[in-house]
Amino acid sequence: MSQPLDLLVLGNAIVDLIAHADDAFLADQGVAKGAMQLIDEARAEALFSVMGPATVVSGGSGANTAVGAALLGAKTGFVGKVRDDELGRLFSHDLKATGVSFETAPAAEGPATARCFILVTPDGERTMNTYLGACQKLSFDDVDEAAVRAARVTYLEGYLWDPPAAKDAFRKAVGIAHGAGNAVALTLSDAFCVDRYRDEFLGLIREGSIDILFANIGELQSLYSTDDPDKAIAALRDERGGHGKHLLGLVTRSADGALVVRGGEVRSVEASPVREVVDTTGAGDLFAAGFLAGHARGLDYVASARLGALAAAEVIEHIGARPQRDLLALAREQRLI
């Protein structure tokens, strides 16, 4: 994976099992609507036994971003851990079939490949219950130095901060990327994830480890412990990233579009039109994919964010977090590239 890359993603290698559910089912199962919670293997089996018919697709937040960027023409690689089992082989096949380079060796023993049980309510909101399984085995040694050096941007999935060994992998990647003069991006992933690791995420930002930050407005408010979105944006404007430059922040706001934040400047980008909201799974992942693909093409930040908005709009019109329409053709049709 040492060929030049526009984007290298470190993330959880997960297979999604997506089913429809109503609010009563969520309440009965004791899960918080719209959140991601970690579950153990026993809970995974119990939930699978009572949920409705499921669609099985390869997923994982960072992997979704890698796929979206590749489908928009970016040269992309992925680092994540699967087990050498049926779901692990499915994940690897699906990733490579989209043109993403994936060379992380699978685990020969230990927990099974990770899976996420995604419950989609009639309003399109997704509630995720994740069994991390083999994801937790991603280690320092799985980060290939040559691959990180070859990538213009290394993108870190906030969810991956949960397994302790992955933190060492993160820090190794940051050191290599910055040593090579490349950029590091972080997605906050989920407000509950931020609640668990607020101080550590702020530490990564303020020590200069992060150059580009992706978050939705709820995650950003959680990061800065405020209910006021304007205060959260103001706090983000003051942050500095790696190399002493202002941190570049991309903040999504659902139907209200996105904000591009850098230093004293905040630019607004409208959401792309959506025919029908079916499943919001992957909206943030695909926004990041579009932005980073645009960035790789040399587009400015606002134009890149518009490409992100287009990719996000496509993915929420259907079940599953991987694009079903030709993103490159859509972008050309709308003259975004």
C-alpha positions, 0 to 999 in steps of 0.5 A: 500500500506504499503507492501514492495515496490521496487518503489513508483511513484508520477505522473500525472494520465492521459489517452492518446488519440493518433492519427497520424498527419503531420507537417502541422496539428501541424502548423495549430493548433499552437503547438510546435513539440516534446513538451508538452504543457498544455491546458484547457478543452475548448482547449481539446474539440476543439483539439479532434474535429479536430484530426484524429481517436484516440487510447485510452490507459492509460498513464501518464509519471510516471504511464508508468514507474510504469507499465514498472518496474512492468512488469520487476518484480519490486514491484511497487506502484503509487500515482496519482489523477483521477476523479470517471468517466469513464476514471478514472476507465479505468486508475485504471483498467489498472494500477492494471491489470499490478500488480501496487498497486494504492490506491489513492482515486478518486475525487468525484467532480471537473474536469474530469480525465486528458487526453493527446492528443498525435499527432504522426508525420510520423517520430515517434516524439510525440507532447503532449497537456495535460489537467490536470483535476483531476491531479491537485487535488493531495494533501499533504494528498494523500501521504501515509506515510507508503507507502513511508517508505516501498519503496526503491525508491520514483520516482517523475514525473517532470510534476507533479510540475505544480499543486501547491498542488502537490509540497507539496506532493512532499516535504512530500514524500521526507522528509518521504523517506529520513527519512526512509533512502530510495532514491528519484528519479526525472525525468525532464520530458520535456525541456519546463517543465524545462524552467518553473521550472529550479530554483526550480528543481536545488533547489531540487537537491542542497538541497539534496532532489534528489538522482537519476536524469533522463533526456534526453540530451535536458532537461539537457541542459535546466536545465543548460542553455547551448546549449553545451551537454558536458557542461551540463554533466560536470555540472551534474558530480559536483552535489551532491544528498541526504545523501551528496553523488554524484548525480546519473544521467541517461541521455538518448540521443535517438539513441546514447544511454545513459550516467550513470553519478556519480561524476567524472565517466561517463559511456556510454551505447549503445541504444538497436536495434530497428526494426522501430521507430513508436512512441517515446512516453514513451521512457524515461519513459520506460528507467527509468522503466528498470533502476529502475527494474534492480536497484531493482534486485541488478544490477550495474548502467550500467547493469541497464541502459542496461535494461532501453535501452531494455525497451525503444527500445520495446516501440518505436516500436509501438503506445502507451507508455505501453509495448506490448511484454513480457519485462521480457522474452526479458530481459532474452533472451538477458541475461540482467537479 
